[in-house]
Amino acid sequence: MLEKIFKPIDNAPLIIFRIFFGFLLACESFGAIATGWVKAVFIDTQFTFSFIGFNWLQPLPGSGMYFYFIAMGILGLMIMLGLRYRFAIIGYTILWAGVYFMQKTSYNNHYYLLLLISFIMIFLPANQDKALDIKLGLVHEKKTMPYWISLIFIIQISIVYFYAAVAKIYPDWLDGTFTKNLLSGTKLPSSVLELFRQKWFYLFIAYTGIIYDFLIVPLLLLKKTRTLALIASLCFHLFNAIVLQIGIFPFFALSFALFFYEPEKMRRIFLREKSTPDQNTNSDFSQKKLLYLLILPFLVIQIALPLRHHVIEGDVLWTEEGHRLSWRMMLRERSGYILIKIKDNTTGKIHFYDYRKNLSNKQANQLAVKPDFIWQYCQRIKEEYAGQDISIFIDCKNSINRKETQRLIDPETDFMKAQWDYFKHNKWIILH
């Protein structure tokens, strides 16, 4: 078994993936500027809700974030061309990690997947063919790679789909409540929306989603069903791209299919060359060290992270504790309201804090439904009232999937003293 994973195979899937990947990174970076996403998220905001522990990570002043994203776009093109590849992929990974941990108001699972794959690509020989680095004499041309490189991409996408499927097995998905709400909120012609409101259709979408997530990897692994699975993937992801408008993720997800097909076939189709693989089965020590000391621990962490909410008290669908980094994709609709009460402990007077004065509409909406946002914002209020004897109380109620509104935050908790715990349930979040 160990000899098989180190067996050399044609490196065409990795090379083609690098080209697609770099192109998509450039599209994501330049597109974020063109669509106004950078302006809305980083330029027009007074601050961002970073991941807790990364509060020091804030947008560059002025128009700095435009140049930041231009730099990422250029690095993406360099990755695509295989130009100074190692520098480009390391640089992009660092910059994208900055974007990812800097803000979570526009959190998207494919942002996380981009970060993971960028990190993996740092250590892979993706510039040993069809790369400008070869012409510059920076690397020697090679047309093989160990089989385990394809395997890590297959395992990573399997993790994504498996946990996405398991997360969908809950009442509001199974009875079509969420898919009905999701589809009815899309900006499409009224005739299409009328179809989306039909019970048979939103139930079809709900169960197709579960079946697809569970079966797509096994079907791609089997040679007899591989092409059928690819066609199903094209239909599935194109539907998501058009209806849900979720950026590059559908095309990014499709690119993983490269690693399921015979490498020689991928070379013939995409590179218009015949495969001449090296038959030497010897694996060097550095390959084994990379696999055992970095890649395997990385994959173990990926398998474990989505399970952490099971050891945290409460339903993750309600508390949000353990929701991120778990492939819980497009599962629920949250709505609610929040009032922030400031009590002067010297005079006993209470007034309501105007949180909208320094938040965008999207940030304000997120504040009303995300416990970690609430805790973080209260830390900013503490800084604003530094030196004053005050208490901060929260009146917040939420609804999941347009159902009954329930209290989310304990109104008796003083957020001047409340703590945040990443690994345990925060008692000020009310369980139901």
Protein Blocks (a to p, Z undefined) as FASTA:
>chain_A
ZZmmmpccdfklmmmmmmmmmmmmmmmmmmmmmnommmmmmmmpmbdcddehilmpccde
hjllmmmmmmmmmmmmmmmnopaklmmmmmmmmmmmmmmmmpcklgcfklmmmmmmmmmm
mmpcfklgopfklmnopaccdfbdcfklmmmmmmmmmmmmmmmmmmmmcfklmnommmmm
mmmmpccdfklmmmmmpmklmmmmmmmmmmmmmmmmmmmmpmklmmmmmmmmmmmmmmmm
mmnonajmlmmmmmmmmmmpcfklmmmmmnopacdddfbfbdcfklmmmmmmmmmmmmmm
mmmmmmmmmmpgcjfklnopokgonlpghkbccddddddddddfknopacdddfklmccf
klmmmmmmmmklmmmmmmmmmmmmgoiacdddddddddeehiacddfbdfkbcfklpccd
fkbccfklccZZ
